[in-house]
């Protein structure tokens, strides 16, 4: 027993004296490793009598546990000290001027800022909401009743059901924010909703995670003519040229009447030129908010009406800045970002130009 007290005193002192994690681990191995002194002592139990084992067994286990506890306590102290030292040495002075060559703004963020500037000039505010939604906000309130075939149009990522069997989803569009806004604010409402959305799809023009901007206007007088004017002005401002557009009848569960908006374009080699040529490209979906959606949000459709629209940010970035493959936006290639990125010091504005 005297030998065990000697071991305890020896290693307790060495543990307390360890001034770095490497030194502490060396002490741990010397005491508790496979060939450590305490481990070697425990191997002698097989040679002892039954009475000796009753005494030495608990004593050795106690010593082992005490030393292990001392090691963990010292490790916590040393890790905290290392973290504090790193925090003290890795400070960043936010008041220093930014170097122009230290990074670029991702094209998606650039396009979102451009869109926000244009719609802000039209009187829109920015609204945001959660990426993980329940079925009501993502589908039901938007006139997708359970079993509705239009739900199959959305390749949805479902999360594991809760105790009641309810499944949360990664939102398939930013439209749930429209619902949340209409349920929490009284009209008039005039918002755009930028954000990430998720669908189980991946190819040259689709990714499992992508970005949308939707718009919503609710008041007592807004009509389809206001919707068309709003979007036509947006397209000309965004592409910074005269853009000819057309609207085609379409169907969306959450709008009635509904339309898709096309822009005139032509392809010259690998380049797509918006605003000229004899071809038409579908660019977004829109329409007047369906009366059922207004009812689901507690608004009287006999008193209020409005319009909504939605467009893909990533696709608009591809069209405006000539990026051939959507997947490259999320590949993490620094060379691609260096080529297509934007200076963070040049803020998008309508006075001097968006891009």
Kinemage of the C-alpha trace (Angstrom):
@kinemage 1
@onewidth
@group {chain A} dominant
@subgroup {mainchain}
@vectorlist {calphas} color= white
{ca unk a 1} P 0.000 0.000 0.000
{ca unk a 2} L 2.953 2.291 0.673
{ca unk a 3} L 4.094 1.774 -2.936
{ca unk a 4} L 0.679 2.868 -4.185
{ca unk a 5} L 0.788 6.054 -2.113
{ca unk a 6} L 4.232 6.741 -3.551
{ca unk a 7} L 2.920 6.263 -7.107
{ca unk a 8} L -0.063 8.514 -6.391
{ca unk a 9} L 2.145 11.291 -4.990
{ca unk a 10} L 4.611 10.981 -7.878
{ca unk a 11} L 2.136 11.130 -10.724
{ca unk a 12} L -0.205 13.643 -9.091
{ca unk a 13} L 2.747 15.997 -8.926
{ca unk a 14} L 3.778 15.347 -12.539
{ca unk a 15} L 0.196 15.868 -13.746
{ca unk a 16} L -0.070 19.170 -11.911
{ca unk a 17} L 3.314 20.259 -13.317
{ca unk a 18} L 2.461 19.460 -16.960
{ca unk a 19} L 2.339 22.753 -18.862
{ca unk a 20} L 1.129 21.513 -22.244
{ca unk a 21} L -1.098 18.782 -23.638
{ca unk a 22} L 1.813 16.805 -25.062
{ca unk a 23} L 3.574 16.669 -21.691
{ca unk a 24} L 0.338 15.734 -19.943
{ca unk a 25} L -0.241 12.842 -22.345
{ca unk a 26} L 3.288 11.589 -21.726
{ca unk a 27} L 2.566 11.474 -17.972
{ca unk a 28} L -0.701 9.637 -18.635
{ca unk a 29} L 1.052 6.992 -20.723
{ca unk a 30} L 3.807 6.552 -18.117
{ca unk a 31} L 1.210 5.937 -15.399
{ca unk a 32} L -1.837 4.404 -17.102
{ca unk a 33} L -0.633 3.207 -20.509
{ca unk a 34} L -0.289 -0.487 -21.348
{ca unk a 35} L 3.243 -0.465 -19.966
{ca unk a 36} L 2.635 2.208 -17.344
{ca unk a 37} L 3.537 1.708 -13.715
{ca unk a 38} L -0.055 1.433 -12.492
{ca unk a 39} L -0.915 -1.002 -15.282
{ca unk a 40} L 2.096 -3.154 -14.405
{ca unk a 41} L 0.993 -3.187 -10.771
{ca unk a 42} L -2.455 -4.418 -11.818
{ca unk a 43} L -0.915 -7.316 -13.706
{ca unk a 44} L 0.505 -8.643 -10.429
{ca unk a 45} L -2.985 -9.301 -9.072
{ca unk a 46} L -2.981 -12.738 -10.719
{ca unk a 47} L -0.059 -13.796 -8.551
{ca unk a 48} L -1.656 -12.739 -5.276
{ca unk a 49} L -3.697 -14.767 -2.848
{ca unk a 50} L -7.433 -14.248 -2.545
{ca unk a 51} L -7.031 -12.153 0.616
{ca unk a 52} L -4.375 -9.957 -1.002
{ca unk a 53} L -6.572 -9.434 -4.056
{ca unk a 54} L -9.428 -8.194 -1.858
{ca unk a 55} L -7.151 -5.452 -0.565
{ca unk a 56} L -4.983 -4.590 -3.581
{ca unk a 57} L -7.683 -4.863 -6.267
{ca unk a 58} L -9.858 -2.004 -4.988
{ca unk a 59} L -6.774 0.027 -4.073
{ca unk a 60} L -5.294 -0.237 -7.579
{ca unk a 61} L -8.622 0.561 -9.235
{ca unk a 62} L -9.034 3.560 -6.975
{ca unk a 63} L -5.529 4.782 -7.840
{ca unk a 64} L -6.193 4.309 -11.553
{ca unk a 65} L -9.471 6.246 -11.390
{ca unk a 66} L -7.983 9.056 -9.302
{ca unk a 67} L -5.065 9.560 -11.687
{ca unk a 68} L -7.378 9.446 -14.716
{ca unk a 69} L -9.591 12.101 -13.106
{ca unk a 70} L -6.557 14.288 -12.391
{ca unk a 71} L -5.449 13.925 -16.033
{ca unk a 72} L -8.884 14.972 -17.352
{ca unk a 73} L -9.074 17.931 -14.992
{ca unk a 74} L -5.603 19.116 -16.001
{ca unk a 75} L -6.463 18.573 -19.675
{ca unk a 76} L -9.496 20.834 -19.338
{ca unk a 77} L -7.357 23.566 -17.777
{ca unk a 78} L -4.665 23.306 -20.465
{ca unk a 79} L -7.215 23.315 -23.309
{ca unk a 80} L -8.842 26.423 -21.880
{ca unk a 81} L -5.473 28.127 -21.600
{ca unk a 82} L -4.590 27.169 -25.190
{ca unk a 83} L -7.914 28.534 -26.445
{ca unk a 84} L -7.471 31.820 -24.591
{ca unk a 85} L -3.951 32.154 -25.979
{ca unk a 86} L -5.230 31.531 -29.521
{ca unk a 87} L -8.014 34.075 -29.107
{ca unk a 88} L -5.556 36.638 -27.827
{ca unk a 89} L -3.105 36.094 -30.701
{ca unk a 90} L -5.664 35.791 -33.531
{ca unk a 91} L -7.510 39.063 -33.089
{ca unk a 92} L -8.716 41.040 -36.102
{ca unk a 93} L -8.924 44.808 -36.119
{ca unk a 94} L -12.221 45.486 -37.875
{ca unk a 95} L -11.360 49.172 -38.200
{ca unk a 96} L -8.465 48.483 -40.592
{ca unk a 97} L -9.116 49.213 -44.292
{ca unk a 98} L -10.029 46.199 -46.436
{ca unk a 99} L -7.494 45.004 -48.961
{ca unk a 100} L -9.031 44.903 -52.411
{ca unk a 101} L -7.363 41.574 -53.268
{ca unk a 102} L -8.451 39.546 -50.245
{ca unk a 103} L -11.659 38.084 -51.645
{ca unk a 104} L -14.623 38.441 -53.945
{ca unk a 105} L -18.374 38.482 -53.608
{ca unk a 106} L -20.147 35.348 -54.858
{ca unk a 107} L -22.311 35.986 -57.960
{ca unk a 108} L -25.409 34.735 -56.127
{ca unk a 109} L -24.921 37.309 -53.381
{ca unk a 110} L -24.200 39.976 -55.994
{ca unk a 111} L -27.441 39.205 -57.843
{ca unk a 112} L -29.432 39.157 -54.590
{ca unk a 113} L -28.094 42.599 -53.745
{ca unk a 114} L -28.924 43.858 -57.235
{ca unk a 115} L -32.480 42.529 -56.957
{ca unk a 116} L -32.923 44.033 -53.496
{ca unk a 117} L -31.804 47.436 -54.796
{ca unk a 118} L -34.243 47.325 -57.733
{ca unk a 119} L -37.230 46.205 -55.678
{ca unk a 120} L -36.402 48.628 -52.872
{ca unk a 121} L -36.742 51.393 -55.462
{ca unk a 122} L -40.254 50.035 -56.100
{ca unk a 123} L -41.126 50.185 -52.418
{ca unk a 124} L -40.522 46.543 -51.410
{ca unk a 125} L -39.149 45.545 -47.998
{ca unk a 126} L -37.114 42.366 -47.395
{ca unk a 127} L -38.659 39.515 -45.362
{ca unk a 128} L -37.055 36.252 -44.229
{ca unk a 129} L -38.150 32.968 -42.652
{ca unk a 130} L -36.894 29.514 -41.544
{ca unk a 131} L -35.400 26.996 -43.963
{ca unk a 132} L -37.150 24.124 -42.138
{ca unk a 133} L -40.910 24.361 -42.464
{ca unk a 134} L -44.028 22.444 -41.488
{ca unk a 135} L -46.512 21.069 -43.997
{ca unk a 136} L -49.046 23.826 -43.358
{ca unk a 137} L -46.794 26.743 -44.284
{ca unk a 138} L -45.006 24.952 -47.136
{ca unk a 139} L -48.047 23.315 -48.769
{ca unk a 140} L -51.493 23.445 -47.176
{ca unk a 141} L -51.787 27.206 -46.675
{ca unk a 142} L -50.651 27.691 -50.283
{ca unk a 143} L -53.668 25.771 -51.583
{ca unk a 144} L -51.894 22.375 -51.722
{ca unk a 145} L -54.401 20.238 -49.755
{ca unk a 146} L -53.272 16.752 -48.637
{ca unk a 147} L -53.136 14.417 -51.621
{ca unk a 148} L -53.127 17.273 -54.142
{ca unk a 149} L -51.232 16.137 -57.288
{ca unk a 150} L -49.367 19.454 -57.452
{ca unk a 151} L -47.400 18.337 -54.383
{ca unk a 152} L -45.670 15.818 -56.641
{ca unk a 153} L -44.185 18.707 -58.624
{ca unk a 154} L -41.955 19.446 -55.639
{ca unk a 155} L -39.177 16.897 -55.073
{ca unk a 156} L -39.269 17.475 -51.345
{ca unk a 157} L -36.687 16.632 -48.682
{ca unk a 158} L -38.698 15.299 -45.733
{ca unk a 159} L -37.277 15.114 -42.218
{ca unk a 160} L -37.996 12.271 -39.810
{ca unk a 161} L -41.521 12.468 -38.356
{ca unk a 162} L -41.996 13.636 -34.779
{ca unk a 163} L -43.811 11.728 -32.025
{ca unk a 164} L -47.171 12.666 -33.561
{ca unk a 165} L -46.142 11.519 -37.031
{ca unk a 166} L -45.790 15.060 -38.441
{ca unk a 167} L -42.994 15.566 -40.964
{ca unk a 168} L -41.043 18.794 -41.257
{ca unk a 169} L -39.564 19.629 -44.659
{ca unk a 170} L -36.738 21.642 -46.124
{ca unk a 171} L -38.761 24.392 -47.757
{ca unk a 172} L -39.273 23.873 -51.483
{ca unk a 173} L -39.833 27.593 -52.106
{ca unk a 174} L -39.713 30.821 -50.102
{ca unk a 175} L -43.527 31.100 -50.303
{ca unk a 176} L -43.975 30.026 -46.637
{ca unk a 177} L -42.615 33.452 -45.711
{ca unk a 178} L -45.520 34.973 -47.638
{ca unk a 179} L -47.904 32.963 -45.436
{ca unk a 180} L -46.118 33.952 -42.230
{ca unk a 181} L -46.153 37.611 -43.257
{ca unk a 182} L -49.855 37.652 -44.157
{ca unk a 183} L -50.707 35.932 -40.863
{ca unk a 184} L -48.632 38.355 -38.774
{ca unk a 185} L -49.101 41.702 -40.554
{ca unk a 186} L -52.093 43.657 -41.711
{ca unk a 187} L -52.203 44.856 -45.344
{ca unk a 188} L -50.907 46.744 -47.151
{ca unk a 189} L -47.992 44.325 -47.611
{ca unk a 190} L -45.168 44.792 -50.098
{ca unk a 191} L -42.229 42.424 -49.594
{ca unk a 192} L -39.583 40.407 -51.401
{ca unk a 193} L -38.271 37.170 -49.918
{ca unk a 194} L -34.721 36.097 -50.830
{ca unk a 195} L -33.417 32.815 -49.500
{ca unk a 196} L -32.310 29.226 -49.923
{ca unk a 197} L -34.719 26.534 -51.085
{ca unk a 198} L -34.320 22.780 -51.452
{ca unk a 199} L -35.492 20.143 -53.927
{ca unk a 200} L -34.181 16.678 -54.693
{ca unk a 201} L -32.861 17.463 -58.169
{ca unk a 202} L -29.388 17.825 -59.688
{ca unk a 203} L -28.197 18.503 -63.245
{ca unk a 204} L -26.632 21.297 -65.300
{ca unk a 205} L -29.440 23.718 -64.483
{ca unk a 206} L -30.701 22.308 -61.143
{ca unk a 207} L -29.084 21.795 -57.746
{ca unk a 208} L -30.495 20.280 -54.522
{ca unk a 209} L -30.076 23.661 -52.838
{ca unk a 210} L -30.742 26.818 -54.795
{ca unk a 211} L -31.815 30.415 -54.249
{ca unk a 212} L -35.104 32.154 -54.917
{ca unk a 213} L -36.511 35.630 -54.628
{ca unk a 214} L -40.276 35.873 -54.327
{ca unk a 215} L -42.412 38.959 -54.131
{ca unk a 216} L -45.799 39.643 -52.551
{ca unk a 217} L -48.096 42.644 -52.716
{ca unk a 218} L -51.400 42.672 -50.808
{ca unk a 219} L -53.781 45.626 -50.648
{ca unk a 220} L -57.292 46.547 -51.788
{ca unk a 221} L -56.606 47.796 -55.320
{ca unk a 222} L -53.634 45.940 -56.845
{ca unk a 223} L -54.393 44.153 -60.113
{ca unk a 224} L -52.674 42.163 -62.893
{ca unk a 225} L -51.577 45.327 -64.679
{ca unk a 226} L -49.554 46.358 -61.635
{ca unk a 227} L -47.908 42.915 -61.594
{ca unk a 228} L -46.896 43.150 -65.254
{ca unk a 229} L -45.542 46.659 -64.873
{ca unk a 230} L -43.557 45.735 -61.776
{ca unk a 231} L -41.867 42.754 -63.445
{ca unk a 232} L -41.244 44.464 -66.786
{ca unk a 233} L -39.521 47.348 -64.987
{ca unk a 234} L -37.501 44.875 -62.937
{ca unk a 235} L -36.224 42.974 -65.983
{ca unk a 236} L -35.078 46.120 -67.780
{ca unk a 237} L -33.325 47.387 -64.652
{ca unk a 238} L -31.718 44.025 -63.844
{ca unk a 239} L -30.324 43.307 -67.313
{ca unk a 240} L -29.546 47.014 -67.748
{ca unk a 241} L -31.053 47.095 -71.238
{ca unk a 242} L -34.454 47.252 -72.882
{ca unk a 243} L -35.987 43.802 -72.440
{ca unk a 244} L -39.043 42.661 -74.358
{ca unk a 245} L -41.268 40.386 -72.292
{ca unk a 246} L -44.450 38.402 -72.718
{ca unk a 247} L -46.836 36.701 -70.301
{ca unk a 248} L -48.367 33.276 -70.977
{ca unk a 249} L -51.286 31.717 -69.074
{ca unk a 250} L -50.137 29.020 -66.676
{ca unk a 251} L -51.331 27.214 -63.539
{ca unk a 252} L -50.060 27.475 -59.992
{ca unk a 253} L -52.145 26.301 -57.025
{ca unk a 254} L -51.450 29.489 -55.072
{ca unk a 255} L -52.323 32.083 -57.744
{ca unk a 256} L -55.358 32.682 -59.988
{ca unk a 257} L -55.010 33.823 -62.687
{ca unk a 258} L -51.427 32.609 -63.117
{ca unk a 259} L -48.801 33.339 -65.742
{ca unk a 260} L -45.251 32.622 -66.774
{ca unk a 261} L -43.110 35.502 -67.949
{ca unk a 262} L -40.759 35.090 -70.924
{ca unk a 263} L -37.962 37.350 -72.146
{ca unk a 264} L -36.744 37.695 -75.720
{ca unk a 265} L -33.208 36.409 -76.337
{ca unk a 266} L -30.818 34.992 -78.879
{ca unk a 267} L -27.886 32.616 -78.611
{ca unk a 268} L -24.576 33.543 -80.238
{ca unk a 269} L -22.202 30.628 -79.804
{ca unk a 270} L -22.203 29.886 -76.074
{ca unk a 271} L -23.420 33.399 -75.267
{ca unk a 272} L -27.062 34.201 -74.448
{ca unk a 273} L -28.070 37.769 -75.246
{ca unk a 274} L -31.141 38.982 -73.407
{ca unk a 275} L -33.360 41.595 -75.048
{ca unk a 276} L -32.718 40.709 -78.676
{ca unk a 277} L -33.299 37.871 -81.129
{ca unk a 278} L -36.421 35.912 -81.985
{ca unk a 279} L -36.514 33.293 -79.209
{ca unk a 280} L -38.345 33.370 -75.881
{ca unk a 281} L -37.100 32.081 -72.540
{ca unk a 282} L -39.284 31.417 -69.489
{ca unk a 283} L -37.835 33.430 -66.629
{ca unk a 284} L -40.345 33.385 -63.736
{ca unk a 285} L -43.831 32.488 -62.538
{ca unk a 286} L -46.414 34.922 -61.194
{ca unk a 287} L -50.095 35.644 -60.716
{ca unk a 288} L -52.795 37.094 -58.510
{ca unk a 289} L -52.867 35.572 -55.019
{ca unk a 290} L -55.511 32.825 -54.879
{ca unk a 291} L -58.553 33.652 -52.696
{ca unk a 292} L -58.034 30.363 -50.819
{ca unk a 293} L -54.542 31.476 -49.801
{ca unk a 294} L -55.930 34.758 -48.477
{ca unk a 295} L -58.583 32.841 -46.489
{ca unk a 296} L -55.952 30.480 -45.056
{ca unk a 297} L -54.084 33.539 -43.763
{ca unk a 298} L -57.154 35.100 -42.180
{ca unk a 299} L -57.680 37.767 -44.875
{ca unk a 300} L -61.017 38.459 -46.519
{ca unk a 301} L -60.672 37.927 -50.322
{ca unk a 302} L -63.669 40.192 -50.888
{ca unk a 303} L -61.693 43.032 -49.318
{ca unk a 304} L -58.066 42.257 -50.162
{ca unk a 305} L -56.238 41.114 -53.263
{ca unk a 306} L -52.701 41.174 -54.552
{ca unk a 307} L -50.029 39.517 -56.652
{ca unk a 308} L -47.056 37.246 -56.110
{ca unk a 309} L -44.065 36.190 -58.187
{ca unk a 310} L -41.013 33.998 -57.846
{ca unk a 311} L -37.752 33.611 -59.736
{ca unk a 312} L -34.499 31.654 -59.428
{ca unk a 313} L -31.543 33.793 -58.389
{ca unk a 314} L -28.947 31.292 -59.600
{ca unk a 315} L -30.495 31.119 -63.062
{ca unk a 316} L -30.645 34.890 -63.365
{ca unk a 317} L -26.963 35.031 -62.412
{ca unk a 318} L -26.153 32.491 -65.118
{ca unk a 319} L -28.051 34.478 -67.760
{ca unk a 320} L -26.640 37.876 -66.841
{ca unk a 321} L -23.017 36.898 -66.276
{ca unk a 322} L -22.587 34.023 -68.726
{ca unk a 323} L -22.005 31.079 -66.394
{ca unk a 324} L -22.664 27.820 -68.291
{ca unk a 325} L -23.163 25.345 -65.418
{ca unk a 326} L -25.181 25.956 -62.260
{ca unk a 327} L -23.248 23.331 -60.313
{ca unk a 328} L -20.032 25.346 -60.534
{ca unk a 329} L -21.576 27.899 -58.176
{ca unk a 330} L -21.376 25.404 -55.317
{ca unk a 331} L -18.190 23.524 -56.257
{ca unk a 332} L -15.920 25.570 -53.974
{ca unk a 333} L -13.385 26.243 -56.757
{ca unk a 334} L -11.424 29.367 -55.883
{ca unk a 335} L -10.432 29.896 -59.508
{ca unk a 336} L -14.081 30.027 -60.569
{ca unk a 337} L -14.909 32.538 -57.844
{ca unk a 338} L -11.884 34.629 -58.739
{ca unk a 339} L -13.115 34.751 -62.335
{ca unk a 340} L -16.833 35.376 -61.696
{ca unk a 341} L -16.675 37.101 -58.306
{ca unk a 342} L -17.316 40.772 -57.596
{ca unk a 343} L -15.458 43.308 -55.520
{ca unk a 344} L -17.106 43.603 -52.090
{ca unk a 345} L -16.252 47.320 -52.104
{ca unk a 346} L -18.500 48.089 -55.085
{ca unk a 347} L -22.061 48.171 -53.813
{ca unk a 348} L -24.901 47.647 -56.288
{ca unk a 349} L -26.939 50.797 -56.830
{ca unk a 350} L -29.168 52.285 -59.503
{ca unk a 351} L -27.279 55.573 -59.693
{ca unk a 352} L -23.936 54.271 -60.989
{ca unk a 353} L -24.943 50.814 -62.235
{ca unk a 354} L -25.751 47.507 -60.675
{ca unk a 355} L -22.705 45.462 -61.695
